[in-house]
Amino acid sequence: MIAMLIAAGFSLLYSLLLTPVFIRAFNRLKWGQPIRVDGPKEHEVKRGTPTMGGLIFLSGSVLAYFVGKLIMGESPSPSALLVILMAVGAGFVGFIDDFMKTRQQQSAGLGGWAKIFGQVVIAVAFALLGLQFANEQGLTPASTHISLFRDLPIDFMALGVIAGTILFILWVMVIVTATTNAVNVTDGLDGLAAGSAIFAFGAYLIIGFWQSAQNCAYDPGEAGCYSVRDPMDLAVIAAAFLGGVAGFLWWNTNPAHVFMGDTGSMGIGGAIAALAILTRTEFLLVLIGGLFLLETGSVILQRVYFKITKGKRIFRMSPVHHHFELKGWAEVTIVVRFWIIAGLFAIVGIGAFYAEWVLQQ
């Protein structure tokens, strides 16, 4: 509990106080944001704003986790280290994309398939490592069961070790690529992705804390207990990311002094995907990250409808936040209203998680 508070507080102060230092460094390195030529014309004023701000809260969150563990005299857990691996790995893919954009000063960096390839490599490593490091109860950080509020009866290993492992890796790949790209798509307005991510990290902080309090390791016969490895440490790393992103949001809100870039959006997506897998709440991510799903869904619908109707569009522009921009909504209005939607999704997700536990009693 105290490690969780230390991690959240340290990462918050790190991002809040050190972001101006990073901004000056980014300006000297000429890491300015290029703007899409086909985007809303109002975005032209953002051209040249420092980007790759994800480096700030990613480094702060990782450092905060280790500071919290060090102060409490505790050892890092495999589960939290896997979340860090996923976040940093996905963030590195985003960094390559951002670096190419700033060097070439155009909005196109890594190709779509190159991004997917990088995400897949990280997902495979995560999946294979997630099935290692069993504790005294035989629990590994990840489970080969599909999960909602906890593991469901569906187990990939029922098909055999080789087939089960392959299917599990594919399942992790789907979750990771879908989540990282969904957060990346949402990162189109000042503070939109950062503010929405705070709700998701807050939800996983609560889930991890609750799973720790109701863990089967303490009372195996307790109704509704959770078989999750290192739930409290998952809450600690979620708190670290929450604090880091919250401190960054101070400088990222409209008008943004710095953008998170793909470094940040993919890093956030990787961390959220890892938390969903390791807390055994994979399908619950659809609710907890509901806004990210809506944003991605708007892009998919737009493309499918455009091809079917040979040129017609559902939205004036996708993702859907740009649709409302072109309708004349102020950027701040869109962001705040989307934050509300993200918060409601997270609340419903937590409520459903708790309701399932109550029904188990």
N, C-alpha and C positions, 0 to 999 in steps of 0.2 A: 504493500500500500504506500509506504513512504517512498520507495524507489519510484513508484509511478508518479507521485507528486514532484519529486526531484527532477525526473526526466521531462515532465511537462513544463515545469518552471524554467529549467535550464535551456531547453530548446526554444521556448518563447522569447527569453531574453537574448539568446544568441541571434535569432532572426531579427528581432526588433532593433537591437542595438548595432549589429554588424552589417546589416543590409546596406546602409550608406557607404560603408567602406568597400563592399563588393561592387556597388554601383560605380564608384570612382574607378575601380580596377577594370570593370567591364568597358567603361568609356575609353580608358587608355588603350585597351586591347581592340577597340572598335567593334565590340560585339553588339551591334545595333540591329534592331528588328526590321527585316524587310516586310513589305506589305503586299498582299495579293492585289494584282491589278484589277481583278474582277470583283473585289470585295466592296463593301459600302464605302462611298467616297469620304465619309466622316473619319475613316480610319487613317487617312493620309497624314493627319497630324501626329500619329503615333510612330511614323517612320523614324528609325534611328533610336528609339527607346531601348535602353540596355535590355538584353535578353539572357537566357540561360540562368535565370534566377533560381531555378530548381537546385542548382549547386548549393545555394545558401541553406535552404531548409533540409535538403537531404544530408548535407554534412552536419548541420546542427542537430538533426534528429538522431543520427547514428551516434554522434559524440555524446548527446544527452543520455542515451540509453546506457552507454558504458560508464558515464559519470554516476548515474543513479545506482548501477550495480556495484561500482567501486566503493562509493560512500557507504552503502549498506553491507559491504563485505560479502557480496553474493557473486556466484559464478554466472556468466552468461549462459542462457539455455540454447539448445539446438533450435527450438522453435523460433525464438526471436532472431537468431542469427540467420535463419532461412528467410524470414521477412526482410531482413537487411539485404541479403543476397539478391532477392527478387527486386527490391526497390532500387538498389544501386545498379544492378544489371540492366533493368529496363531503362533506368535513367541514363546509363551510358549509351544505350542505343539512341535515345533521344538527343544526347549530347553530340553524337556524331552528326545527326541530322541538323541540329542547330548550328554546329560549326561550319558545315558545308553551306548553309544558307547565308551566314554572316560573311564568309569568305567570298562567296559568289554574288552576294547582295541581291538575291532573288528568293522568292517564297518557296521554291522547289529545292529540297535537299536530297536526302535519301529517297530512293524510289519506294513505292508502296510494298513491293515484295521483299525488298531489302530490309525494311523495317520488320516485316513479319518474320523473316528469317532470323533476325537478331532476337526477337521476342521468343521465338520457338526454341532457340538454343538455350536461353535462360530458363524457359519453362521445363525443358528436358532435364537440365541439371537440377533444378528445384525438385522435380518429381522424383528423380532417382535418389537424391539425398534425403528427401522427405520420408522415404520408407526405411531409412536407417535410424540409428540412435535410439533404440528401444530402451525404455526405462525399466524399473523394477517390476512394474505391472505388465510389461510387454508392449506398452504403447509407443508407437513411433509418432513423430510430429504430424505426418499426413496419414490418411486412411484410404484404402482402396475402395471403401464404400462410398456411394453417392450420398450426399447429405442435404438436409433441409434445416431443421433445428438441432439435429444431431445425426449420427449415422443412420441411414435407412437400411433395410434388409438387402438391398441390391449391392452385391459385392462383385467387382470385376474378377477377383481371384476365383470365383466359382467356375470360371471357364478354364482354369489352369494357370499355373504361375507365369508362363511366357505370354500367353494371350492376355491374361489379366493385367500384367505389368504394362504391356503395349497399350491396352485400352485405357489404363489409368493415366499413362503419359499423354495420350491423345486428349483425354478429358481435361487434364491440367493445361495443355496447350490451348484448348478452346477457351477456358476461363481466363487465362492470362492474356491472350491476344485480344479477346473481346473487351476485357476491362481496361487494359492499357489504351487501346484505341478509342474506347468510349470516353475516357477522361480527356484524351487528346483532342477529340472532336469538340468537347464541351469548352475547352480553353480557347474561346474566341472573343470574350469581352473582359474588360478589366475586373478582376476579382471573382469572376464567375466560377471557374474550376476550383480555385482555392477555398472560397466560401462554402461551396458544395461539398468539398472533400472533408472539411471540418466536421460536418454532420456525420459522414460515413465513419471517420476515425472515432468520433465520439460514440457512435453505436457499437463499434467493436471494442472500445474501452469498457463499456458497460457489460457487453456480452462476456468478455474475458474475465472481468471481475466477478460476475455472477457465476460463471462456470467454475471459477476457483473456489467460491464459497460453497458450491454444491457439487464438488468433485467426488467421483466414486472412489478415489484413492483414500479419502477420509472415512467413508462409510459405504462400502460396496453394496450393502443391502438397501440403501436409501432409495425410495421411489423418485424417479426423475433425475437422478444424479448424472453427471456428464463424464464420459470417458474421453478426456482431452489431455494431451501432454502439454504441460507448462502454461495453463490458462492465465495465471497471474502475470507471467512474463509477456504473454501476448498483449495483455492490458497495458503493461509498461511501455512496450514499443509503440502501441497505438497512441498512448498518451504523448510519447515523444514526438510522433508525427503530427498529432493534433496541435501541440504547442508550437512546433516549428512552422507549420503552415499558417497558424493564427498570427504569429509574429510577422511572417512574410506578407500577410494580407494587409497589414498596416501600410505597406509601401506599394502594394499591388492594386489597391482599390482605386477607383476612378478619381482623378486622372493618374494612371499608373506611372510610378517612377521606374519600375522594372517589371519585366514579364518573366514568367517562369519558364517559358519555352517548352519544347518537347522534352527537354531534360527533366523538367518538373512534372509535367502532365503524365509522362510515361512512368516516371518514378512513383508518383502517387498511385497510378493505376496498378503498378506492380505490387506495391505495398497492400493495397486494398484486396487484390486478388489473393495474395498470400494469406492475409488474415481470414478471408472467407474459407479458404481450403483448410487451414490449420485449426480454426475454431469449429470445423465440421458444420458450416452454415453456407454451403455453396449455393444452393437455390435461393436462400434468403437474401443473397446479394442482389437479386432482381428487385427487391423492395428497398434495401438499404442504399443501393446505388440507383434508385429509380430514375432520377433526373438524367444520369448518364445514359441510361437505356433509352429514354425519350429522345435525347439529342441524337444518339446513333440511329434510332429508329426513323427519325425524320430524314436523315441522309439516305437510308436504304429505301424508304418509301418514295422519296423524290426521284431516285435513280431508276427504280423499277417502273414507276408511273411514266417517267419521261420516255423510257424505251418502249413501253406498251403502247402509249398514245402518240409516239413518234414526234416528240417535241413539246408536249404540254407539261405543265408543272402544277404540283399541289401547293407548294410554298413559293413565295417570291424568290427565296434563296434558302439553301440549307447549309448548315444545321439551322434548326428552327429559331434560334435566338436572332439570326440575321434576318429572318422573315419579319420579325417584329420591329427590328431596326428600320427596315425598308418601309414598314407601315407607319413610321414616324414616332415610335416609342423612344423615349430618351434611354440612353445606355444604362444609366443608374436605375431607372425604373425596371428595365428588363432584368438586370442582375438581382435586385432585391426581391422581385417577385419569383424569380427562379430559385433563389435561396430559400424562400418560403416553401416552395414545392419540394426542394431537396430535404428540408427539415421535416416536412410532413411525411415524406417517404420513410425517412430514418425512424421517426417516431412510430409509424405503423409497423415497421420491421421489428423494432424492439418490443412493441406491444404484442405482436404475434409470437415472438420468441418467448416472452414471459407467459403468455396465455397457454402455450404448449406445455410449459413446465407445470402450471397450475392444474392442467388436465391430467397430468401424470400422478398427482397427489391422491 
